[in-house]
Amino acid sequence: MPTSDPLAGFRLDGRTALVTGPVHGIGLAIARLFAGAGARLVLADRDAAECDALAASLGAISLPTDVADAAALARLADAAEERSGGIDILVCNAGIAGPVAAMHAVSEAEREQLYAINLLHPIRLTAAIAPRMAARGRGSIVLLSSIAGLRGNARLGHYGITKAGIAQLARNLSVEWGPSGVRANAIAPGLIATDWAEAILSSPERADRRLGLTPLRRAGTPQEVAATALYLASDAGGFTTGQTIVVDGGTTVSDGN
């Protein structure tokens, strides 16, 4: 039945969203926005105390998890489904930047940790959750990529590879599960004002140089990325799947002039 609320398509009432890495930055903004839009939340972060505290403040379920651990992710998927009655929205947000170094200088252990968190965690968790979404005939998967996965970088090469993989994962999932009513998309943020960006934004010289390459001449906010996640998770984005939406203030389309 038609509704008089023009923003009803962005509501998440009656749906449950599982969000990884929700206690800081973009993940925190997503958790708060989704809760405000009516979603029931299941939160998974390796910092158990902060995860529990955030869950208490949002009326959410807390399932502290080390997303680098394959067995822990399997337990997370089972517990999230059992305790919530079914996951409608999955947001794989947890990630790390890894070492800031040339690719050949990154140790085997560092590389394995980076890939486990940034790429294998979404692969493993979507493999566990997507079939259950498909059995219910609907679902939305939102993955956090980065503009580092769209262009080269001399100091964050492995990070960029993991984020490029995320964009491809969204495409693959959209084709595999679309016939069952499950959508999958990625978001590629640019420079966002979080703790990760502090090294750049705290230096006037580095900030001026970096923001000079961005047409909007500012860093983005976690809330702006969260708003894109809400669009993708909700019925407003119901015909959007397999896409990587760039939220970067125009950085990737500018030549710096």
C-alpha positions, 0 to 999 in steps of 0.5 A: 500500500502506498505510503505518505512518507517520501523517505519510507524506502530508506527505513529498516524497520523489521530487519536485522543487520549484522555489522562487523567492526562497528565500534569506531569510524565508519562502522560506528556511523553505520551502526548508529544510522541503521539503528536510527532507521529502525534496524535491529543490530548484531554487532561483531568487533574484536574489542569485546568491551567496546562492542558490548558497550555500543550494543547496550547503547543501541539495544543491539546484540553483541557478538565479539569476534576476531574476524581474522579467525575463520572458525570464529566467523563460522560461530558468528554466522551461526550465533547471529542467525540463531539469536536474531531469527535471521540476518537481512543485511550484512555489512562487512566493514572491519578492516585494517590498513596494514603496513605503510610500505612497499609490497616487497617489504611487507612480511609474510605474517603482516600480509596474511593478517591483512588479507585475512581481515580485509578480504577473507573475512568478507569472503567467509562471512558472505559464504555463511550468510548469503545462502541463508538470505537466499533461502528467505528470498531477500537480503542485502550485502554491503562491503567496504572497499576503498579508492585504494582498490581503484588505483595504484599506491606505492606504499599501500599496495597490498591494502589496495589489492584486498580492496580491489578484491572486495569490489570483485566479490560484490560483483560475483555475489550479485550474479550468484545470488541475485536470482534468489533476491539477494543484492551485493554492493561495495562502497569505496570511500576516499579520505574520510575523517577517521583515526586512519586519516589522522596522519594526513589531516593532522599535518597542514602540509600533507592535508593541503597536498592531499585535499588539493587533489579532491574537488570538494577540497575536504575530507568526507565524514563517516556519516556520509559513507554511512548514508550510502550504506543505508541506501544500499541496505534499504529498499531505496537501493532495491534495484542496485546490485553488483556496484561499487559506489565511490564516496571520495569527494571527486578524488578519483575523477580529478587531475588535481587542477 
